[in-house]
Amino acid sequence: MSQETMSRRDALKLGMIGAGAAMLTASQAMAAAPMEKDVKFDEEYDVIVIGTGFAGLAAAAKAAERGYKVLILEKMGRVGGNSVINGGGMAVPMNKYQKKHGIEDSGEKFIADCLKAGLGINHVEMLETIVKRSNDALEFALKCGAKFQDVKPAWFGGHSVARTLVTENMSGSGIIQPMVAFVEKLPGCKIMTRTKMDDFVMSNDGTSVLGVTARINYRFDKKLISDDMENTSGEKKVFRAKKGVILASGGFSMDKVYRKMQDPRIMEDMDATNHDGATAGALLKAFQIGALPIHIDWIQQGPWASPDERGFGVAPLLTQQGLFNLGIAVDVRNGKRFMNEMADRKTRADAEYVILREAPKMYPVNFGTYNTFGEQIYPQVEKGLQSGVMKKFDTLDALAANYKIPADALKATVKKYNEDALAGKEDEFKKQTLKNLKAAPIDMKGPFYAIRLMPKPHHTMGGLKIDTKARVISGNTGKPILGLFAAGEVTGGTHGASRLGTVAVTDCLTFGLIAGETI
Amino acid sequence: MSQETMSRRDALKLGMIGAGAAMLTASQAMAAAPMEKDVKFDEEYDVIVIGTGFAGLAAAAKAAERGYKVLILEKMGRVGGNSVINGGGMAVPMNKYQKKHGIEDSGEKFIADCLKAGLGINHVEMLETIVKRSNDALEFALKCGAKFQDVKPAWFGGHSVARTLVTENMSGSGIIQPMVAFVEKLPGCKIMTRTKMDDFVMSNDGTSVLGVTARINYRFDKKLISDDMENTSGEKKVFRAKKGVILASGGFSMDKVYRKMQDPRIMEDMDATNHDGATAGALLKAFQIGALPIHIDWIQQGPWASPDERGFGVAPLLTQQGLFNLGIAVDVRNGKRFMNEMADRKTRADAEYVILREAPKMYPVNFGTYNTFGEQIYPQVEKGLQSGVMKKFDTLDALAANYKIPADALKATVKKYNEDALAGKEDEFKKQTLKNLKAAPIDMKGPFYAIRLMPKPHHTMGGLKIDTKARVISGNTGKPILGLFAAGEVTGGTHGASRLGTVAVTDCLTFGLIAGETI
């Protein structure tokens, strides 16, 4: 039984962590955070920020602008976390570009959109805060030098109006790079890369965060099952934070151990759309000093990704704005369709996992013909073929042979799909895009374009509980933990069960700004 | 806007916790668990068990049977937690009663059933353990004196075969009471009620659990927003556990603060099917010594419950085996139906919450006529009328007037519903029970029976991560925390997103037994 095989293999891998963990220093392995009396501070700052994504940099920039001496710790060799590889879209309800283009929006609409996507479990006070403060966050990003396209806002899926601004370079780097330049220009503001926070330093009465222990010259090792548990590189330093610590360490979509505990379908060797360093280490340390875990198992996964490229890649464009639309996805074992290729993300990721659970690595194949690609992604088609994530076949037989799909069954699937569409009949999965098509969606003359599919973790909705001032709430008192603030993907509650596209940038910049104001 | 109103009210209530929390002793408020060097042990045992439900008593009984000196702590005045008010059904795959009645079952079937209900995120190795060990758990319960009906096993929803045994008295007390008698007869085994565990006592190197701090003469106060944060009653004691602590403190369906953080639709003043003491305090303390939060936001809620009685009550029987079947549920604001009354639990609870979010306390009303009640619950009909949770009306006008439903709209709803069913047409929500009915489901002669509906939290799927030996896994090492074991509803992973009915008893008894064997 494959499930048994999987669990044995996993047990083996957890055993491997054990071996690495055995090398940990006592301070890494022990649960209790060190207290003031246990440490000697090497350096002293007003504010310490953990992470250099949107939230961390916004918090640092605001705190530094207020005159504080700020230390920003980044465990990786480069700054920007997931933010710098993000698409650069920021949803801002009632923004100035909407007004310029006559788009009516409201806080109620924004909150209703988020609650609908979030299955009603979003923390409404966080959404209300975004409504009140996201235009300030936008202005602050602009002040730091971020450049947004001065055009009509974009209309993203799940939003009831067009409210998304996109950076000029269509990447989060259009915000991150100016912000890095901004903070580096401010006196007393320092970014240290390859410096990993290990733990919080607590006051002797255990109630306040006074600083952090960290390791400089740290080298993240993506080959480890758990870098957080196994990596012993670097030299220990203790940093005091007189005003407090702002945790902006991001999500855990690349944490092979913890993401799998939340969703065992995510195998250790599965890629995500995230950068390698997106692990849960700092979040778990916050739980140990009383931060409350919220919505921790909601991991948004992209059913439009491919195992044949790293990270986000080009497949999501080619499937979402192409092959999913009129093309089909089949189970390679029997050549049959197994989902509505246009269903919501979760439904499709779940359907792909049913196959991958039964037959590990037998990735389903999505294919179609040229007519299915949207005009705007024609340049991406070449890119996909060149990188090899998409393949082109002259015949269905050649396609079937390449992916070891039973050819006759595959051809029967295509035949029925085309016939149903031609006859104006609903296909077996009730795909809306075929309604009234009255044409063969798959052009039998070929050529046929194909991409293998694998769900990739994309965003972890869960995290720790903060209040609307970005203060971390304690499970012991129901009140803020003194000296601890957090913002961005490391927090939970704002997005509920599922985040709407382009609200992550908004969330991170808004609560990053607020953390920098509050501290 | 009602959401704003709600969040302001909630902020106020959280402020109220603050007032109580200010009275906490320093040791309650601080995050770090005390170490050996910080305490003086008052008493010494081999094993300390927290909780007296199925899991705690099974663990204690097994450990005591092995010759250990066992202390069992129960914070409430009575033993048994939720278990003693449970329905007494235990699903055991491949049990001896199935064999006697020729019912074929298998581990694969059981696991597939659980994975389907659990949306595929169950930890399969835990289900495999239940397959291997639940018959042992059943035998152990029988040995302790539990009495099950010697009949053909019952077939519960979501199970692919009949595999549920039910206690002779149709209550979990049929297991709890004999187990209490069993442990009390064993030498060196002691139950202390009104004794609340406050924290773990850790070894000086922070890696092992050596015991607990607790308060004797503790009086749980259900009037507090958070008993865990605010209650200061009792006198402190420190207990050493030479072999370890077994945490079996249950779920948190009655934790007004923490359940609402996971699902903000669950207002503080909403009842649950649980006993008052089902709070998150001990679970949160385990997170603080490194236990990993798993699936923490999946709270199973019963859409079949009523605000007009406390706890589980009689409404669930009257709706599930009665008024939902042929009757209808309407939104009192407009007299219209708003859900398929036979949909799955989550779909129906979500539909009820949409109304309650827009209009707090405007509980929907489920009604029908006598023909809808199953014969087996005729005695309950009288009980429901006597307690007042169900009301009887001679006319639809009287019913509408009582609940302030627009009478004309209500009558139009009933008329259409009956006409569709008579004509063999599908109703607007595609209710399966009306298919081929060819009769009026609601008997217009009356009388009409009505119950107000409110979802009630029933089981918290999430908790901390244990391995198949009931050892609590540390987020710092990926290995067991020395001296810490857990079983039952305080753990997460086994049930995934949604627990199948009657698998809770199995889970608790199986992993309770294993904890008692492993320690």
Interface residues (C-beta under 8 A of the other chain):
Chain A: M1 Q3 E4 M6 S7 D10 A11 L14 I17 G18 A21 L24 A26 Q28 A29 M30 A31 A32 A33 M35 E108 I111 L119 G120 I121 N122 H123 V124 E125 E128 M202 D205 G206 T207 S226 M229 V257 Y258 M261 Q262 D263 P264 R265 A280 L284 F287 Q288 I289 G290 L292 P293 I294 H295 I296 D297 W298 D350 Y353 V354 R357 G462 K465 S474 G475 N476 T477 G478 K479 I481 G493
Chain B: M1 Q3 E4 M6 S7 D10 A11 L14 I17 G18 A21 L24 A26 Q28 A29 M30 A31 A32 A33 M35 E108 I111 L119 G120 I121 N122 H123 V124 E125 E128 M202 D205 G206 T207 S226 M229 V257 Y258 M261 Q262 D263 P264 R265 A280 L284 F287 Q288 I289 G290 L292 P293 I294 H295 I296 D297 W298 D350 Y353 V354 R357 G462 K465 S474 G475 N476 T477 G478 K479 I481 G493
